[in-house]
Amino acid sequence: MKNDIKEIIFTEEMIQKRVAELGAELTKDYEGKSPVLIGILKGCFMFLADLSRKIDLDCEIRFLTASSYGFSSVSSGKVNIDKEIDFDVRDKDVIIVEDILDSGITLTALRALVAKHKPSSLKICTMLDKPERRQLPIVPEYTGFICPNEFVVGYGLDYGEKYRNLPFVASLKPEVYS
């Protein structure tokens, strides 16, 4: 698996430091509130677990499953959301937690889905943002790192359901996903 890595872009130490900073920022911004964190599976699981432990507030943690990639290295352009929201977010402060904001297709669809349920506020927190790849105009309120235009894996991010368990974020050698 590690032979497939081209370059480590964000080390485990860099990630943990930034996650702690994001947790402190969210704690400050949502002081006196109990936000609902909606993690987008599967990629967000490591980020959401670490981030939620750094937020010093009562939080509700929920999940949705959505993807526009499947087993490809590029977005299909079609978002698959596995289920409708089956929990109450009306008049609540909601933070969508995502592993990576790339084309913007998935998060635009998810933001619209959650907004239909009338939360009092709705923001996006993404571990990685790749603005160079954006196809739709969406900007996260909270960002871990700006990511270079590389196909990355690790820290929850996968290629063909592999590499999620790497403690860092790295680019894959092109021959692995070409």
C-alpha positions in Angstrom: 0.0 0.0 0.0 2.7 2.5 0.9 4.5 1.7 -2.4 1.5 3.3 -4.1 2.1 6.7 -2.4 3.7 9.4 -4.5 4.1 12.0 -1.8 2.8 12.7 1.7 1.1 16.1 1.5 -0.3 16.5 5.0 1.4 14.6 7.8 -0.4 13.1 10.8 1.1 15.8 13.0 -0.1 18.6 10.7 -3.6 17.1 10.5 -4.0 16.7 14.3 -2.8 20.3 14.9 -5.2 21.7 12.4 -8.1 19.5 13.6 -7.5 20.9 17.2 -7.6 24.4 15.8 -10.8 23.8 13.9 -12.4 22.3 17.1 -11.4 25.4 19.1 -12.8 27.7 16.3 -16.1 25.7 16.2 -16.3 25.7 20.1 -16.0 29.5 20.0 -18.3 30.1 17.1 -21.1 27.9 18.6 -20.7 28.9 22.2 -24.0 28.3 24.1 -25.3 26.2 21.2 -25.6 22.5 20.5 -24.7 22.0 16.9 -25.7 19.0 14.8 -22.6 17.6 13.0 -23.7 15.7 9.9 -20.8 13.5 8.7 -20.8 12.5 5.1 -19.8 8.8 4.9 -17.6 7.2 4.2 -14.6 9.5 3.9 -15.3 11.8 6.9 -15.2 9.2 9.6 -11.7 9.9 10.8 -12.0 13.6 10.5 -15.4 13.7 12.2 -14.2 11.5 15.1 -11.2 13.6 15.7 -12.9 16.9 15.2 -15.9 16.1 17.5 -13.5 15.3 20.3 -12.0 18.7 20.0 -15.3 20.6 20.1 -16.1 21.4 23.7 -19.9 21.6 23.3 -22.9 19.3 23.4 -23.1 18.0 19.9 -25.4 15.7 18.1 -23.6 13.5 15.6 -25.5 12.1 12.5 -24.5 10.6 9.2 -25.5 10.7 5.6 -24.0 8.6 2.8 -23.4 10.4 -0.5 -20.9 10.1 -3.3 -20.3 11.2 -6.9 -17.1 9.2 -7.4 -17.8 5.4 -7.0 -14.6 3.6 -7.9 -13.2 6.4 -10.1 -10.7 9.1 -9.5 -13.0 11.8 -11.0 -16.6 12.8 -10.2 -19.3 11.2 -12.2 -21.3 14.4 -12.0 -24.2 12.4 -10.5 -24.7 12.4 -6.7 -25.9 9.3 -5.0 -27.5 10.0 -1.6 -28.4 6.8 0.1 -31.2 8.0 2.2 -33.4 11.0 3.1 -32.7 12.8 6.3 -34.4 10.8 9.0 -33.5 13.0 12.0 -34.7 16.4 13.0 -32.7 19.5 12.1 -35.4 22.1 12.1 -34.3 25.2 14.0 -30.9 23.6 14.8 -27.4 24.8 14.0 -26.1 22.3 11.4 -22.5 21.7 10.3 -22.0 19.4 7.4 -18.6 17.7 7.9 -16.9 16.4 4.8 -13.5 14.9 4.0 -12.9 16.8 0.8 -14.6 19.5 -1.2 -13.6 19.0 -4.8 -16.0 19.6 -7.7 -18.7 20.9 -5.3 -21.3 18.6 -6.8 -21.9 16.4 -3.8 -21.9 19.2 -1.2 -24.2 21.4 -3.2 -26.7 18.6 -3.4 -26.3 17.8 0.3 -26.6 21.5 1.4 -29.8 21.8 -0.6 -31.2 18.6 1.0 -30.4 19.7 4.5 -31.7 23.3 3.8 -35.1 21.9 2.9 -35.4 20.8 6.6 -35.2 24.4 7.8 -32.1 24.5 10.1 -31.5 27.8 11.9 -28.0 27.8 10.4 -26.1 25.6 8.0 -22.4 25.6 7.5 -19.8 23.3 5.9 -16.6 22.1 7.5 -14.2 20.3 5.2 -10.9 18.7 6.0 -9.6 19.4 2.5 -10.6 22.0 -0.1 -9.6 21.8 -3.8 -10.8 25.0 -5.2 -9.1 24.4 -8.6 -11.5 21.5 -9.3 -14.7 23.4 -8.4 -17.5 23.0 -10.9 -20.2 24.6 -8.7 -19.8 27.8 -6.7 -19.7 26.5 -3.1 -17.3 27.8 -0.4 -16.9 26.1 3.0 -17.0 28.2 6.1 -14.4 26.0 7.8 -11.4 24.4 6.0 -8.6 22.3 7.3 -6.2 22.6 4.3 -6.2 23.9 0.8 -5.3 20.8 -1.2 -3.2 20.7 -4.4 -4.8 19.4 -7.5 -3.7 15.8 -6.9 -5.7 12.7 -6.3 -5.3 12.1 -2.6 -5.9 9.3 -0.2 -5.5 8.7 3.5 -7.2 9.9 6.7 -10.5 8.5 5.5 -10.1 9.3 1.8 -10.0 6.3 -0.4 -9.4 5.0 -3.9 -11.5 1.9 -4.5 -12.2 1.6 -0.7 -8.5 1.3 0.0 -6.0 3.6 1.8 -8.6 5.1 4.2 -6.5 3.8 7.2 -3.4 5.9 6.4 -2.8 8.4 9.2 -1.7 11.1 6.7 -3.0 12.5 3.4 -0.9 11.6 0.4 -1.1 11.7 -3.4 -1.2 8.4 -5.2 1.1 7.5 -8.0 -0.8 8.0 -11.3 -0.3 4.4 -12.4 -2.3 3.2 -9.5 -5.5 5.0 -10.5 -5.0 5.5 -14.3 
